[in-house]
Amino acid sequence: MDELPDGMRNRKPCLISVVIFALASLLWAVLAMAENASRTYELGGYVAAELLYFPDDPLHEGQSDVDVVPSMALEPEFRAIWDGGRSQIVFTPFIRVSSDDYDPERNHADIRELNWAHFGSNWWTRVGVGIVYWGKLESRRIVDIINQRDLVDNVDPDDKLGQPMINLGRQFSWGSVEGYLMPYFREGTFPGLEGRLRGPFPVDTDQPQYESTLEERHTDVALRYSNVIGDYDFAASYFHGTGREPRVTLGKHAEGYDVLIPHYDIIDQVGLEVQATLDALLVKGEGYYRWNNGGDFPVFGVGFEYTYFSVWDTNGDIGVLCEYLHDGRGSLAPPTNFDDELFLGLRWTANDLDNTSFLGGGLFDLHTGSGVYSAEFTTRFGSNWKIDVKAQVFTNVSPTEAVLYAARKDHNLLVSLSRYF
């Protein structure tokens, strides 16, 4: 594939700069309008020192053979509040500085949040860059589609990139309705040539392709209705716009090596989420039907979590989790790990002052037997410190599981020490 002209390759950072400048100017103007109001300011967030460890040598050509990757992460949160708490501005930047011997793509910065919000008696609005979470399941947030995942930062699928949006919501007696207008699309982030947890060919984010002639300037829209009736919590959603999961084709990097070229389709997606709280039992389900993403297909998951309270005469609770995931996409759709999987897990919550908890489990393919085991332990000490330990192991991975098979040597351990302020 021919190299893109410099003007096209440089357009993306210029557009992002313009969008961020426009949002910052808007929020500054809103804050100036509240100059005579009584305002309070809050500063929060954290700074973290992390070690990422890979016990096995890399599998693919070009990957870094560094087994211990140190890094620092900073995510402060600035908040201005006025009008009795009804109006606020939130600014949450993020920056990671990683080892020079590892993937340069992991050195990056992002605006997680930069928005103005106002809350009325039964309505709310949010303008700027924000993060939205949808979904009920533990093993995978199936219907979650507003934000892109930050796949270059860490192994945590809940790490997200900030999405420019206008969000309007209204509470009615029959439920809540929210609308989202997204004037700018954030491309996904992926490990680079030296990075781990990737396939045999890295994804080249400098050569994105779009179905829409407007490319990243296509305006996406979403609607969501949610309600709680007795013990039942449910939501229905609709999304139209640039799909967050790209299809990929083989191409060439500007330096001559093989890469995958991401192609972003214009899709439609209808989603549903349900959760029933029946004393100690949570029954969960979510799914969607999607059109025009390398085909039309359904994806759904169902499961439960049963909690044993105050086990062994302590304050601790133990939850047993079981979830089934099915993905009906075809071979032309974006690749996935979740075509026919069973997740079994265990959650322990100490209910102590340090918020100590553990979550561990395994995701198993019911046809091939391929497995992914993961575990996470977290606890606080003192008033401002927190330790997180996360591990991920791949076992018995079948060659038919293309995505998992490509990462079968990327077992990893992440240890993080965070200072909150």
Secondary structure, 3 states (H helix, E strand, C coil): CCCCCHHHHCHHHHHHHHHHHHHHHHHHHHHHHCCCCCEEEEEEEEEEEEEEECCCCCCCCCCCCCCEEEEEEEEEEEEEEEHHHCEEEEEEEEEEEECCCCCHHHCEEEEEEEEEEEECCCEEEEEEEECCCCCCCCCCCCCCCCCCEECCCCCCCCCECCEEEEEEEEEECCEEEEEEEECCCCCCECCCCCCCCCCCCCECCCCCEECCCCHHHCCEEEEEEEEEECCEEEEEEEEEEECCCCEEEEEECCCCCEEEEEEECEEEEEEEEEEEEECCEEEEEEEEEEECCCCCEEEEEEEEEEEECCHHHCCCEEEEEEEEEEECCCCCCCCCCCCEEEEEEEEEECCCCCCCEEEEEEEEECCCCCEEEEEEEEEEECCCEEEEEEEEEEECCCCCCHHHHHCCCCCEEEEEEEEEC
